[in-house]
Amino acid sequence: MNKHIGILTAGGDSPGLNAAIRGIGKSAINSDRMDIIGFRDGFRGLMENRTMRLDLKVLSSILTLGGTILGTSRDKPHKMPVGEDTVDMTDVICDNYYRNNLDVLICLGGGGTQKNAFRLAQRGLNILTLPKTIDNDVAMTDVTFGFHTAMEIATEAIDRLHSTAHSHHRIIVVEVMGHNAGWLALGAGIASGAYVILIPEIPYDTIEVAKAIRKRQQRGNNFSIVVVAEGALSQVDYKTYSALKEEKIKAKEEKDSKLKKNISEELKRFTELRSTNTLRLSQELEEMTGLESRLTILGHLQRGGTPSAADRVLATRLGSSCIRYIDEGVTGAMIGVKGQGTEAVSLEEVVGKRSIVPQDHTWLLSARRVGTCLGD
């Protein structure tokens, strides 16, 4: 009797999702013992039982496509917007899992998706996940698919900004995505030869950044490229943010729900204000250096378009390996990248963690050796 496999893509879209869907689907179909269906728009589609048959005709033309043919959403099973309310729809999702006679549900997504998938695994569903995000911040995997493409796109964009920075003797401040991890900014910054790279893992001092740019001026270079991760914080802001996080942990330990809620709201406001940090940095650098400064925010450009060859290969590797793990009876796990192979990591080990740039990482060491200012 054939096994019935379900697939959904959740969270933000990412290059390589379709390649992963194809890898899972074609491997399953070619095994002659598995049927595949997709659920539209993430966990919401599973809750509403909106399915899509994934046959060879559908899968044959999606390898090079960006986005996801299944659609996606950020809706969570236990906090699903329904009308004006937010409802726990976990029971409905479990019912639809069994209604479709699923043997395994494969969830493709980032850190949030890993958490949501883990909750379903705790309810007794057979779950496997794949790590996708341009941020490269999912724990327990060497890399996530989508990251390579985003880094290539960001690098190309920064390359193009070099000419206008050089021609007009300007500081060009470029904000890239990455959430609270610096992988994307660091990789694209090194690849494009940025003079300054600011990442969340290293709180920066604006005065030190301005000093570095002035020193570069004195050497005859009247322009600078400053790459900033969206989650990067100045040393002052980092102290404020860290203090709020500590207060929240303390309130949680003391079971002070009112204080925890107030701090959570304060943290949310603080996070929302971070969107103005890069603009403020650009203005401050102009005042401190006397060089005209311009800000460019790459935004969603970084996760659109055709996936790179590296991401197509990676997503295909991960997708096709799912079938082997299903045959071995592995569930409740994320299929992560380990060197040139893959490994099944318990979701319990993945959730609640984030992969960030270690202070001794070779990328950071290389950046320092070539004279890149990291803001500290």
Buried (B, 14 or more C-beta within 10 A) or exposed (E): EEBBBBBBBBBBBBBBBBBBBBBBBBBBBEBEEBBBBBBBBBBBBBBBBBBBEBEEEBBEEBBEBBBBBBBBBBBBBBEBEEEEEEEEBBEBBBEBBEEBEBBBBBBBBBBBBBBBBBBBBEEEBBBBBBBBBBBBBBBBBBBBBBBBBBBBBBBEBBBEBBEEBBEBEBBBBBBBBBBBBBBBBBBBBBBBEBBBBBBBBBBBEBEBBBBBBBEBBEEEEBBBBBBBBBBBBBBEBBEEBEEBEEBBEEBBEEEEEEBBEBBBEBBEEBEEEBEEBBBBBBEBBBEBBEBEBBBBBBEEBBBBBEBBEBBBBBBBBBBBBBBBBBEEEBBBBBBBBEEEEBBBBBBEEBBEEEBBBEEEBEBBEEBEEEEBBBBE
